[in-house]
Amino acid sequence: MTSKTAILAAAVGSLFVLAGPAFSADDSSSEKCYGVAKAAKNDCAGGAHACAGQSSKDGSPKEFVKLPKGTCARLVGGSLTPGK
């Protein structure tokens, strides 16, 4: 890997680190959006596990991600309540 590539990779990676804590669990400006999480990209516990990042399939109606309020209603498959 060249030094330019390494610097670019570090810069892009730092953007994700800084964006991670933007939505805390107690943030009143966010909501749980069920049915839109990709496999292993869920937030918090689900029905079959106890940790974030352990969902096993895309779009599971029992898994959620935290999003800014009002965003979930605009996503295909998004729901504010868990499915079955």
C-alpha positions as CSV (number, residue, x, y, z in Angstrom):
1,M,0.0,0.0,0.0
2,T,1.4,3.4,-0.9
3,S,1.6,6.2,1.6
4,K,-1.0,8.2,-0.2
5,T,-3.4,5.2,-0.1
6,A,-2.7,4.7,3.6
7,I,-3.3,8.4,4.4
8,L,-6.6,8.3,2.4
9,A,-7.7,5.2,4.1
10,A,-7.0,6.7,7.5
11,A,-8.9,9.9,6.7
12,V,-11.9,8.0,5.5
13,G,-11.8,5.7,8.5
14,S,-11.7,8.6,10.9
15,L,-15.0,9.9,9.4
16,F,-16.8,6.8,10.5
17,V,-15.3,6.9,14.0
18,L,-16.5,10.5,14.4
19,A,-20.0,9.8,13.1
20,G,-20.5,6.7,15.3
21,P,-21.4,8.5,18.6
22,A,-23.8,10.9,16.8
23,F,-26.9,8.9,18.0
24,S,-26.7,7.7,21.5
25,A,-29.2,5.3,23.1
26,D,-30.8,8.1,25.1
27,D,-30.9,10.7,22.3
28,S,-34.4,12.1,22.1
29,S,-33.8,13.3,18.5
30,S,-33.5,9.7,17.2
31,E,-35.8,6.7,16.8
32,K,-35.5,3.0,16.4
33,C,-36.1,1.9,12.8
34,Y,-37.0,-1.8,12.4
35,G,-36.6,-3.8,9.2
36,V,-33.9,-1.9,7.5
37,A,-30.7,-3.1,9.1
38,K,-28.2,-5.0,7.1
39,A,-26.8,-8.3,8.5
40,A,-24.4,-7.6,11.3
41,K,-25.1,-3.9,11.2
42,N,-28.0,-3.7,13.8
43,D,-27.9,-1.5,16.9
44,C,-28.5,-3.1,20.3
45,A,-30.0,-6.4,21.2
46,G,-32.5,-8.4,19.1
47,G,-34.7,-11.4,19.8
48,A,-32.1,-14.1,19.2
49,H,-29.0,-12.3,20.6
50,A,-27.9,-9.7,23.2
51,C,-25.4,-7.5,21.3
52,A,-25.2,-5.0,18.5
53,G,-23.9,-6.3,15.2
54,Q,-25.1,-9.8,15.6
55,S,-28.1,-9.8,13.3
56,S,-27.9,-12.7,10.8
57,K,-30.0,-11.4,7.8
58,D,-30.7,-8.2,5.9
59,G,-34.0,-6.5,6.6
60,S,-35.0,-8.5,9.7
61,P,-38.2,-7.0,11.1
62,K,-36.9,-7.7,14.7
63,E,-33.7,-5.7,14.2
64,F,-33.3,-2.0,14.3
65,V,-30.9,0.9,13.7
66,K,-31.1,4.3,15.4
67,L,-31.9,7.1,12.9
68,P,-32.8,10.8,13.2
69,K,-36.5,11.2,13.9
70,G,-38.6,11.2,10.7
71,T,-36.1,9.3,8.6
72,C,-37.6,5.8,9.2
73,A,-40.9,6.6,7.6
74,R,-39.2,7.5,4.4
75,L,-37.3,4.2,4.0
76,V,-38.7,1.2,2.2
77,G,-39.4,-1.5,4.7
78,G,-38.8,0.8,7.7
79,S,-41.1,0.5,10.7
80,L,-41.2,2.2,14.1
81,T,-42.4,-1.1,15.7
82,P,-40.8,-4.5,15.6
83,G,-42.2,-7.1,13.3
84,K,-42.8,-10.8,13.9
